[in-house]
């Protein structure tokens, strides 16, 4: 049975932390875990005493000053012993069964970090991975800037990076990569920086869609935006060469798949016409799903008109990395067809 060390970092009063702690305790299941909270004081105070009083089962590392998100997490990693480490923002609430799919994804030795989709408090997709652009800025898939259809973002796949609001990784791998770079302290861009470091060593960040978690993301303030821009410039300078191969931003009306799939080795589009019967559709999808599972660096997409049984297939195979689009074939973006490495057609 693997042991998971969960780590979260607070800055000043953070009452939402107790929702995280309660959800983590409730949904641990049979998995052995421990919880460490690093508290950093602000002018309004610290969480250390309140955590010790309300959640005595939590290890508290009480700092005297704000050393920043990355260094605080690095400090905690030095003191935990779990084979796996789960980095959790204090404003996250985890769901039932959240850990096993992430741990399963890490069975692939090429996976540096496994992360779930992040939902808003109202249940909307806030992030299904992030796209890093050539200009050193990034946007969340599913956010206001990259508004994909649900079925075109909610399937397991490799991504440029995922926000470290909820990350699971092997402690040994995290340490071998040097942890979070303190140059970004106090905050922002530590997560894409470490993802790019991992990528430079042949490792990937994987979005795992089985069990999304809720992220009550704080609204952007002027000071937060300024801090993020400062960190972006550090990132842009450090990774200038690598950014040359990242995608440019989307043009108006352009197919979103160009940026989503830019790392894929190949892109296969399987078009199933209305003349194909249910049993044959199931067989085609099953074959494609197994192929997607064993070829996670490739993109396999099945497109067919909506039918009552298709949504069940989509839910079944999305966790294997297969994209299933339900729409009349006549509405498929011609760009998607033109840029596919291979196009298979079944029926009419």
N, C-alpha and C positions, 0 to 999 in steps of 0.2 A: 504494500500500500504506500503510495507516494506521500511525502509530507510537504505541505505548502506553507510558506511563510508569507503572510499578507502584511503589506506595509502601506501606511498612509501618512501624509505630511499635512500639518495644519499651520495656519498663520493667523495668530490672534484668535478671538472668539469664533468658534466654528460649530454652532449648535447642530447643523445638519449631520455632523459626524455620527451622532448616535443612531440615526436611521441606517447609515452604512453598517455600523457595528451590529445592530440588531438583525439586519438582513443577512450579513455574513454568518452570524451565529445560527440563524434559523435555517439557512440553506447550505450548511456545510455537508450535510448528508453523511456518508461513511468516510469521507476524506479527512485525514488527519491534518490539522492546520494550527497555526498560531497567529496572533495579531500583534503588530507593533505599530505604535503611533508616535511620530516625531512631532513634538509641539514646539512651535517657534512663536515668541511673543511679539505682539504689536503694541502700539500705544494704548490699545483698549484692553490688553491683558493677554493671558495664556490659557490654554485648555488643560494643562497638566493636572492640576488638582481636581478639577471636575471629572476628568476621565478616571482618575484613580478612585474617586468616590463612587461613580455611577457604573463603571465597568472594570472592576478589580481584576478581571481575567486578562486584561490587555496590558502588554508591556509598554511602558511610557518612557520615551527618551526626551527629557525636558531640556531644551536648549535655552541659553541665556540671551541669544540674539537670533536674528533672521539670517541664516547662512544661505538660503535659497533652496528651491525645489530639488535641483539635481544633487547638490552636496548633502542635503538632508536625507535623501533616499540612499545615496551611497553609504552614508554613515550607518543607516539601519541595516543595509545588506551586510556590512561587516560584522554585525552582531547577531544575525539570525543563522539558523542551521538547516533550513529546509532545502531539499533538493531543488524545489521550484520556488520561485518568488512571484507573488502577485502584487503589482503596484496598483493601488486603488486611490482615486481622488476622494476626499471626504464628502463630496457632494454626489457620490454614486450610490445607487441602491441596486444590489445584485438580486438575481432571480433564482428560482428553484432550478437546480441542475446546471448552474452557470459554469462550474469548474470542469466537469469531466470532458466536454467537447474541446475545451482549450488545452487540457492536458493531452488529449488524444492527438491533437494537431502537432504537438511537440514531439510526437514519436517520429515524425519526419526530421531527420538530422539537419536538413537544410533550413528548418524554420527557427528563426531567432526568437520571435515573439508571436504569440497568438492573442488576438484581441476580438471582442464581440462588437456588433453594432451598438451604437449609443442612441437611446431614445430620449425624447424630451419628457417632461413630467406629464404631458398630455398624450403621450404615446406616438408622437411623430418621429420619423427617423431623423436624427440630428447628424449622425455620421455613420457611414458604412465605408470606412477607410478614408484616406486623404490622398489627393493628387498634389505632387510637388511640381511646380512649373519652372520653366527655364529662368524666370526672373527671380527665383528664390522665394517666392510666395507660394502658399498652398491654399486649397479649398477642400472642404469636407464634401464627399459624395453624399448626397441627400440633403445637404444644407441649402441655404437660399441661393448660393452661387452656382451650385451643381445639382439641380433638381431633376434627378433621374426618375423614371417610373419605378415603382416598388420592385417589380420582378427583375429589373435590369440592374439592381444594386444589391439585392438581398440574396446573394449566393456566395458560398465560400470561395475565396480567391486570394492571390498574393496582391498586395497593395504597396504603394510607395512607402507609406507608414500609416500607423493608426495612432490617434492621440493616446498618451499614456494615462488617461483617466482610468483605464482598465487594461492592464498588460499582464500576461503570464509568460514567464521565461524560465529557463534553467539558470540557477544561480551561478553555476560554473561558466556558462556562456556569457552571462552578463559581466562577470568579473574578467573574463578573458578579453572582452572588448574594452575594458577600462572604465566601465560605468558611465554615468552622465558627465559630460564635460562641464566643469565649473565655470568656464568662460561665459556661459549663458545665465549665471546666477544674477539676480534672484529668480528669474523665470522666463519661460517661452523658448521654443525651438530645441530644447534638450532632446525631445523624443525623435524628431526627424533626423537630428544630428547622429544619434546613436543608431537609428535605422540605416542611415547611409554608411556609417562605419561597418555595420553588420553586412550590408550589401557589398561593400568593398572586399569582404572576405568570403563572398559566395553564399551568404545567408539571406533569408527573406522574412518579411513581415506578412503574417497571414490573418486575414479577416475570417472569422469563424461565425457563421450566422445562426447556429442552433439556438442559442439563448441570449438574446439582447439584454442589456442592462439599462437602467434609467440613469440619466446624467442631468442633474439640475444645474446646467451651465450658467455661471454668473454672466450678467450682461456686460458688454464691453464698455469701459469708461475711458475717458481721455488719457488717464495715466496708464491704464493697461495697454491701450493702443500704442502709446509712445514707447512703452517697455518692449512690446512685441516687435515694433519696428527696429529698435536698437538690436534685438537679438537676431532679427532677420538679416541685418547687415553683416553680423558676425558669421552667420550661416552662409550667406552668399559669398563672402570672401573665402571662407574655409573650403567650400565645395564648388568653387568657380568652374573648374574643369568638368566635374561630373554634371553640373547643371546644364552644360552645353547639350547634353543628350536627353534632357528632360523635355516634355512636350511644351509647346507654346500654348497660350490661352485660347479658348474656343472662339471661333468667329460666329457671328449671328447665324442661327439656323443650321449650324454644323452638327454632325452626328457626335454625340457625347462619347461613343465607344472609342474614338481616337485617343482620348486622354486616359480613359479607364483601362484600356488594353495595351498601352504602349510598351509594357514589359513582356508581353506574351511572345512565345516562340512562334506560334502559328495561331490562325483564327479560322475555325471551321464553322460554317453556317449550314444547318440542316433544315431544309424547308419541307414541311409535310402538308400536302394538299388535302382538301376536304374529302376526296375520294378514298383516302386511306382509312380502313376500319380501325376500331378501337384496339383490337388485339395486336394489330401490326404497329399501331402508334406506340403502344406500351413496349413492344419489343425494340423498336427503334430508340426510344428514350432510354430504356434500360441499357442497351449497348453503348449509347452515348454517355450515359452516367458513369458506367464502369471505366470508359476511356478517360473521362474527365478526372476521375479519382486517381488513376495511375499516371496521368500527365498533367499535374497541377500547374505547370508553367505555360500550358496552352489554353486557348479559349475555345470552348465548344458551346455553341448556341443552337437550340432547337426553336424553330418558329412555326406556329400553327394557329388556326382559328380557334377561338374559345369553345371548349366543350365541357360538359359537367365534370368529367373525370380528370381533366388536365391539371386543375389546381392541386389535386392530391399528388399527382406526379411531380409537380413543381416543388411542393414542400418536401417530398421524399428525397429528391435528387439535388436540391439546391445545396444541401450540406456537403455533397460530394464535389461541388464545383461546377455543376452543369447549370447554364443559364437557359431558362425556358420562357419564351415570349409568346403571349397569347394575343394574336391580332390577325386580321385578314392579311394574307400574304401580299396583297396589292399595296398595303400601306407600309411595308418594310422600306426603310430608308435606302435608296439606291446606293448611297455611300457605303452602307454596311455591306451590301452585296459586292460592290466594286473592290473594297479593301480586304475582303475575306481571302485567306490563303487557299481555301477549298470550299466549294459550294456543292452540297448534295441535295438532290430534289427527289421527293417521293410522292407519286400520284399527282393529281391535279386539284 
